[in-house]
Amino acid sequence: MKDLLRRFEARLAAVRLPSRPVCATLVVLCLAFGALLGHVTRAIPARDAHPTIELREPSAQTAKLPQTSPAAPTPSSEAEAGEEPKGKDSSGAGGKAAGQAKSDAADKSQQGSGPQEESKPAKLPAIKHVFLIVLDDAAYAEVFGPESKSRYVTHTLEGKGELLERYYAIAHQQLADGIALISGQGPTEQTEGDCATYAEISPAGSASEEQVTGDGCVYPSSVNTIASQLSAKHLAWKAYVQAIGDGGSEASSSCYHPALGAADPTAALGLPGASPTAGSVASATFRNPFVYFRSVIDSPACKADVVGIEGLGSDLRSPSHTPNLSYIVPDLCDDGSTRPCAPGKQDGMLAAEGFLREVVSEILSSKAYKQNGLLAITADEAPTTGEYADSSSCCDQPSFPNIHASPAPTAGNGGGEVGALLLSPFIKGGKISQETYNHFSMLRTIEDIFGLSHLGYAALSGVSSLSPSLFAASG
């Protein structure tokens, strides 16, 4: 054993250790390798003890999923009149979830967006030209519903646009609603009677929401309208009034209105039970709300901006000549009312059909519409008598300070459900919305489009602009 131990000690003494610099180098290399190994170990995620693995074949739709989606809708290049409608989807409150899901699924399929949720525009599109056609004394069912006698509206136009089923007038009669549409003012007793005497409002007091109080129907020059708002921003507007000036004392057909303080014989033509024999006068002053504001009639521009319907065609030839707002009203023969303008003539939507075919086709084929236009078709009020009599309202409509007489002729305090149809390159056709809107909403929307403040009752908290979700053009 001792001999074995001596041989081991001799061999150990013969072993040569590395020099000190070599030892130091080896130590540094070991430490670096240890640090690298620790970093790699931390980068590997911890695995579950029992991982779940889902095996699924990619769908064709997922395989075609685009990397980006458009930030905002782009207008379609063509809007042709005469095309037959596509199927309608309901996106309103009644059955809204199912209807919206169906609409969203169709949109995704068409746009190739796969399982991603369709993005809605956050604000109204860049509309530059608004066309507003206002029919007269016609309920939703008569104009847009299955009872409508206008196949052009129900079989062609509704397939191209978005139908606002729950859109309401705010009062009876026609003049009160026209004034609401362009100024946000509530009715006076005289405007609810279509202003038999063309008299200024007196004593012209004030109430909340910029409301002018008093008796009469011609508003003082201090009261703004959408016309004065647009003019102040150097934007153009026109009222195209069919047969304006017919039966009037002025030779000119532009900016016609009775003399201040004078009786207006055309006012009786809008009242229920008006005699058709009086319809030899096709135009009525109350169909043109702009001439009930001193800020308009006292302006030299009135004769250039309140004109006959024949001026629309020439203005549509170029976007630069097309007004930013075109307010369009047919005469008593073509306005959609069931009151005939003369014995033996057609009435209602049968009479309005020819007017709409001509005017709407002209608008839809114009460059101003195709590039960035919006066309809205509605009626000023629902009837006060007959099968479709209606005085319902929406949108937290207030009690109007100038109305002190008996309640409205039918149950409710509004002008009834009249509906509205929107057509635009920014709108996907064949859809129905059941969101609630009224004439103040339409005014508010036009103001929002052009960056204007909200006038009168258009500023009410219960009044909303048309939803940006309505403007989702097909790709």
C-alpha positions in Angstrom: 0.0 0.0 0.0 2.8 2.4 0.9 4.5 1.5 -2.3 1.4 2.2 -4.3 0.9 5.6 -2.6 4.5 6.6 -3.4 4.0 5.8 -7.1 0.8 8.0 -7.3 2.6 10.9 -5.6 5.5 10.6 -8.1 3.0 10.7 -11.1 1.1 13.7 -9.6 4.4 15.6 -9.2 5.1 14.9 -12.9 1.8 16.6 -14.1 2.3 20.2 -15.3 -0.5 22.8 -14.6 -1.4 25.6 -17.2 0.1 29.0 -16.7 -1.8 31.7 -14.8 -2.8 33.6 -18.1 -4.2 30.4 -19.6 -6.2 29.6 -16.4 -7.7 33.1 -16.4 -8.7 32.8 -20.1 -10.5 29.5 -19.4 -12.4 30.9 -16.4 -13.7 33.8 -18.6 -14.8 31.5 -21.3 -16.7 29.3 -18.8 -18.5 32.3 -17.3 -19.5 33.6 -20.8 -20.9 30.2 -21.8 -22.9 30.0 -18.6 -24.4 33.5 -19.2 -25.4 32.6 -22.8 -27.0 29.3 -21.7 -29.1 31.2 -19.1 -30.4 33.7 -21.6 -31.5 31.1 -24.1 -33.2 29.1 -21.4 -35.3 32.2 -20.2 -36.4 32.9 -23.9 -38.1 29.6 -24.2 -41.8 30.0 -22.9 -43.0 27.7 -20.2 -45.3 24.9 -21.6 -48.5 23.7 -20.0 -48.5 20.3 -18.5 -51.4 19.4 -20.7 -51.3 21.6 -23.9 -54.5 21.9 -26.1 -53.8 21.7 -29.8 -56.5 22.7 -32.3 -56.1 21.3 -35.8 -58.3 23.2 -38.4 -58.0 23.5 -42.1 -57.9 27.2 -43.3 -61.1 28.3 -45.0 -61.0 29.8 -48.5 -62.3 33.0 -47.1 -59.5 33.1 -44.5 -56.9 32.3 -47.1 -58.1 35.4 -49.1 -58.1 37.7 -46.1 -56.7 41.1 -47.2 -53.9 42.6 -45.2 -55.6 46.0 -45.0 -59.1 47.3 -45.2 -60.3 50.8 -46.4 -60.4 53.5 -43.8 -63.5 55.2 -45.3 -66.1 54.4 -48.0 -65.4 55.5 -51.5 -68.2 56.6 -53.8 -69.3 54.4 -56.6 -68.6 55.6 -60.1 -72.1 55.2 -61.5 -75.7 55.6 -60.3 -78.0 54.6 -63.1 -81.7 55.3 -63.0 -84.0 52.4 -64.0 -82.1 49.6 -62.4 -84.3 47.0 -60.7 -83.9 46.8 -56.9 -82.0 44.3 -54.9 -83.3 42.6 -51.8 -83.8 44.7 -48.6 -82.3 44.2 -45.2 -83.8 45.6 -42.1 -81.3 47.3 -39.8 -83.7 48.9 -37.4 -84.8 48.4 -33.8 -87.4 45.7 -34.4 -85.4 42.6 -35.1 -82.3 44.8 -35.3 -79.8 42.2 -34.2 -80.8 39.6 -36.7 -81.1 42.2 -39.5 -77.8 43.8 -38.7 -76.0 40.4 -38.5 -77.4 39.5 -41.9 -76.3 42.8 -43.4 -72.8 42.5 -41.8 -72.4 39.0 -43.1 -73.3 40.1 -46.6 -70.9 43.1 -46.4 -68.1 40.9 -45.3 -68.7 38.4 -48.1 -68.7 41.1 -50.7 -65.7 43.0 -49.4 -63.6 39.8 -48.6 -63.1 40.8 -45.0 -63.3 37.3 -43.7 -64.1 36.9 -40.0 -63.1 40.4 -39.2 -65.9 42.8 -38.1 -66.8 45.4 -40.6 -65.6 48.8 -39.7 -68.1 51.7 -39.8 -67.2 55.2 -40.7 -66.9 57.4 -37.7 -68.3 60.5 -39.3 -70.4 61.6 -42.3 -68.7 61.2 -45.6 -67.3 64.1 -47.6 -70.6 65.1 -49.3 -70.4 68.3 -51.3 -73.9 68.5 -52.9 -77.2 67.8 -51.1 -80.5 67.5 -53.1 -83.7 67.6 -51.0 -87.0 66.8 -52.7 -90.0 67.6 -50.5 -93.4 66.1 -51.5 -96.6 67.2 -49.9 -99.3 65.8 -47.5 -98.3 62.2 -48.0 -97.8 59.5 -45.3 -95.0 56.9 -45.4 -97.4 54.2 -46.6 -98.5 56.3 -49.6 -95.0 57.2 -50.8 -92.6 54.3 -49.8 -94.8 51.5 -48.4 -96.5 48.6 -50.2 -99.6 50.8 -50.8 -97.6 53.3 -52.8 -98.8 53.7 -56.4 -95.3 54.8 -57.6 -93.4 51.8 -59.0 -90.5 54.1 -59.7 -90.1 54.8 -56.0 -90.8 51.3 -54.7 -89.3 49.2 -57.5 -86.4 51.3 -58.6 -85.3 54.0 -56.1 -85.7 52.0 -52.9 -83.4 49.3 -54.3 -80.7 52.0 -54.8 -80.9 53.7 -51.4 -81.5 53.5 -47.7 -85.1 53.9 -46.5 -85.7 55.7 -43.2 -88.9 54.1 -42.2 -89.3 56.0 -38.9 -88.8 59.5 -40.2 -91.4 62.1 -38.9 -92.8 65.5 -39.8 -93.0 67.9 -36.9 -96.3 69.6 -37.4 -99.3 70.3 -39.6 -99.6 72.0 -42.2 -97.1 72.2 -45.0 -95.6 75.6 -44.3 -94.8 74.8 -40.7 -92.8 71.7 -41.7 -90.9 73.5 -44.5 -89.9 76.2 -42.1 -88.7 73.6 -39.6 -86.6 72.0 -42.4 -84.6 75.1 -43.2 -84.5 77.0 -39.9 -85.2 74.8 -36.9 -88.1 77.1 -36.0 -91.3 75.6 -34.5 -94.7 76.5 -35.9 -96.8 79.5 -35.2 -100.6 79.3 -35.4 -100.4 81.1 -38.7 -97.7 78.8 -40.3 -99.9 75.8 -39.2 -102.6 77.4 -41.4 -100.2 78.0 -44.3 -100.2 81.7 -43.7 -103.5 83.1 -45.1 -102.1 86.6 -44.5 -98.5 87.2 -45.4 -97.7 89.2 -42.2 -94.6 89.6 -40.2 -94.4 87.9 -36.8 -95.3 90.3 -34.0 -94.2 91.1 -31.4 -91.2 88.9 -32.4 -90.2 87.9 -28.9 -87.7 85.1 -28.1 -87.8 81.8 -26.2 -85.3 79.0 -25.6 -83.6 77.2 -28.5 -83.5 80.5 -30.5 -87.3 80.3 -31.0 -89.1 83.4 -32.2 -92.4 84.0 -30.5 -95.5 85.9 -31.6 -98.2 85.8 -34.2 -97.6 85.9 -38.0 -95.6 83.9 -40.5 -92.8 86.1 -41.9 -89.6 85.9 -39.7 -87.5 89.0 -39.0 -84.1 89.4 -40.7 -82.3 88.4 -37.5 -83.5 84.8 -37.9 -81.0 82.6 -39.6 -81.8 79.8 -42.1 -79.7 77.1 -43.7 -79.5 79.6 -46.7 -77.9 82.4 -44.6 -75.6 79.9 -43.0 -74.4 78.6 -46.4 -74.0 82.1 -47.8 -71.9 83.2 -44.8 -69.5 80.3 -45.5 -69.4 81.2 -49.3 -71.4 78.0 -50.2 -74.2 78.0 -52.7 -77.9 77.1 -52.3 -81.0 77.3 -54.4 -84.7 76.6 -54.1 -86.1 75.0 -57.3 -89.9 75.6 -57.1 -92.1 74.1 -59.8 -94.5 76.7 -61.3 -93.3 79.4 -59.0 -95.1 82.7 -59.7 -98.1 81.1 -61.4 -101.2 83.2 -60.4 -99.0 85.9 -58.7 -99.0 89.6 -59.5 -95.3 89.7 -60.4 -94.2 88.9 -63.9 -90.9 87.4 -62.7 -91.0 83.7 -61.6 -88.1 84.2 -59.2 -88.4 84.9 -55.5 -92.2 85.3 -55.8 -94.2 86.1 -52.6 -97.2 88.2 -51.7 -96.7 91.8 -50.5 -96.2 92.1 -46.7 -99.6 92.4 -45.0 -101.5 91.1 -48.0 -103.8 88.1 -48.2 -102.4 85.0 -49.9 -105.1 83.3 -52.0 -103.0 80.2 -52.5 -102.9 79.4 -48.8 -106.4 77.9 -49.0 -105.2 75.3 -51.6 -103.3 73.4 -48.9 -106.1 73.0 -46.5 -108.1 69.7 -46.2 -111.1 69.8 -48.5 -109.7 72.5 -50.8 -111.8 72.8 -54.0 -110.1 71.3 -57.1 -111.5 74.1 -59.2 -109.1 76.4 -57.4 -106.3 74.2 -58.7 -106.0 76.3 -61.8 -103.2 77.9 -59.8 -100.5 75.1 -59.7 -98.1 76.9 -57.4 -98.7 77.8 -53.8 -96.6 80.2 -51.7 -96.5 77.8 -48.7 -94.6 75.2 -50.7 -91.6 77.6 -50.7 -90.5 78.2 -47.0 -87.5 80.5 -48.0 -89.8 83.4 -48.8 -91.0 83.6 -45.2 -87.8 85.0 -44.0 -86.8 88.6 -44.3 -83.1 87.5 -44.4 -83.9 85.9 -47.8 -86.5 88.1 -49.4 -84.7 91.3 -48.5 -81.5 90.0 -50.2 -80.7 90.9 -53.8 -79.7 87.3 -54.2 -83.2 86.0 -53.7 -84.1 86.4 -57.4 -81.1 84.3 -58.3 -81.5 81.7 -55.6 -85.3 81.1 -55.5 -86.2 80.0 -59.0 -88.4 77.7 -61.1 -87.6 74.0 -61.5 -86.5 74.6 -65.1 -83.2 76.0 -63.8 -82.2 72.7 -62.3 -81.2 71.0 -65.5 -78.7 73.7 -66.6 -77.2 73.9 -63.1 -76.5 70.1 -63.1 -74.4 70.2 -66.2 -71.3 71.0 -64.1 -70.4 70.4 -60.5 -69.1 73.9 -60.2 -72.5 75.3 -61.1 -74.5 72.9 -58.9 -75.4 74.4 -55.6 -74.2 72.8 -52.4 -77.9 72.6 -51.3 -80.7 72.2 -53.8 -84.2 72.4 -52.2 -86.7 71.0 -54.7 -90.5 71.1 -54.5 -93.1 70.1 -57.1 -96.2 72.1 -57.7 -99.7 71.1 -56.5 -100.2 68.8 -59.5 -97.1 66.7 -58.9 -96.5 66.9 -55.1 -98.0 63.5 -54.2 -101.0 64.9 -52.3 -104.3 63.1 -52.9 -105.8 66.6 -53.4 -106.1 67.0 -57.2 -104.9 70.3 -58.7 -107.7 70.3 -61.2 -110.9 68.2 -61.9 -110.1 65.0 -63.7 -106.3 65.1 -63.2 -104.5 62.2 -61.5 -103.5 62.8 -57.8 -101.2 61.2 -55.2 -98.1 59.3 -56.2 -99.5 58.5 -59.6 -99.2 62.2 -60.3 -95.8 62.5 -58.6 -94.4 59.6 -60.6 -93.7 61.6 -63.8 -92.0 64.5 -61.8 -89.8 62.1 -59.9 -88.7 60.1 -62.9 -87.6 63.2 -64.7 -86.0 65.1 -61.8 -84.4 62.2 -60.0 -83.0 60.7 -63.2 -81.4 64.1 -64.0 -79.9 64.3 -60.6 -78.5 60.7 -60.5 -76.9 61.2 -63.9 -75.1 64.4 -62.9 -71.4 64.6 -62.1 -72.2 66.5 -58.9 -74.2 63.6 -57.6 -71.9 60.8 -58.8 -68.8 62.4 -57.3 -70.0 63.3 -53.8 -73.8 63.8 -53.7 -76.7 63.0 -51.4 -80.3 62.9 -52.5 -83.1 62.8 -49.9 -86.8 62.4 -50.8 -89.4 63.0 -48.1 -92.8 64.6 -47.6 -93.5 67.7 -45.5 -96.4 66.1 -43.5 -98.7 63.2 -43.2 -102.4 63.8 -43.9 -104.7 65.1 -41.2 -107.8 63.3 -42.5 -108.5 60.0 -44.2 -107.1 56.5 -44.1 -103.5 57.7 -43.5 -104.2 60.5 -41.0 -101.3 60.7 -38.6 -100.0 63.2 -36.1 -97.3 61.1 -34.3 -93.9 62.4 -33.6 -90.5 61.4 -32.3 -87.2 62.5 -30.9 -88.4 64.2 -27.8 -90.3 66.8 -29.7 -91.0 69.8 -27.5 -94.2 71.7 -27.0 -94.0 74.7 -29.3 -94.3 78.1 -27.6 -96.4 79.7 -30.3 -99.1 77.0 -30.3 -101.9 77.8 -27.9 -105.0 76.6 -29.7 -106.6 73.2 -29.5 -104.6 70.0 -30.0 -103.6 68.7 -33.4 -106.4 67.4 -35.6 -105.4 63.8 -34.9 -104.0 62.1 -31.8 -100.4 63.4 -31.2 -98.5 66.6 -31.4 -96.4 66.0 -34.6 -96.8 65.8 -38.3 -96.9 62.0 -38.6 -94.6 59.4 -40.1 -93.6 60.4 -43.6 -90.4 58.4 -44.2 -87.4 59.5 -46.2 -85.3 57.8 -48.8 -81.6 58.5 -49.1 -79.6 57.9 -52.3 -75.8 58.5 -52.6 -72.7 57.0 -54.0 -71.7 56.6 -50.3 -74.8 54.5 -49.5 -75.3 50.8 -50.2 -78.7 50.3 -51.7 -81.7 48.1 -50.7 -81.6 48.6 -46.9 -84.1 49.9 -44.3 -83.3 51.7 -41.1 -85.7 52.1 -38.3 -83.7 54.6 -36.3 -86.0 57.6 -35.5 -85.4 60.9 -37.2 -87.5 64.0 -38.1 -87.2 67.3 -40.1 -85.0 68.8 -37.4 -82.7 65.8 -37.9 -82.5 66.5 -41.6 -81.5 70.1 -41.0 -78.9 69.1 -38.4 -77.4 66.6 -40.9 -77.1 69.1 -43.6 -75.5 71.5 -41.2 -73.0 68.8 -40.1 -72.2 68.0 -43.7 -71.1 71.6 -44.3 -69.6 72.3 -40.9 -72.4 74.7 -39.7 -73.8 75.3 -36.3 -77.2 73.9 -35.4 -80.2 76.2 -35.7 -83.2 76.3 -33.4 -84.6 72.9 -32.5 -82.0 71.1 -34.6 -79.7 71.6 -31.5 -82.0 69.7 -29.2 -80.4 66.8 -27.3 -83.1 64.4 -28.5 -82.4 65.3 -32.1 -79.6 63.4 -33.8 -78.0 63.7 -37.2 -78.3 60.8 -39.6 -76.1 58.0 -38.4 -72.7 57.7 -40.2 -73.4 53.9 -40.3 -76.0 54.6 -43.0 -73.2 55.7 -45.3 -71.4 52.5 -46.0 -70.9 52.3 -49.8 -70.4 48.9 -51.4 -66.9 48.3 -52.6 
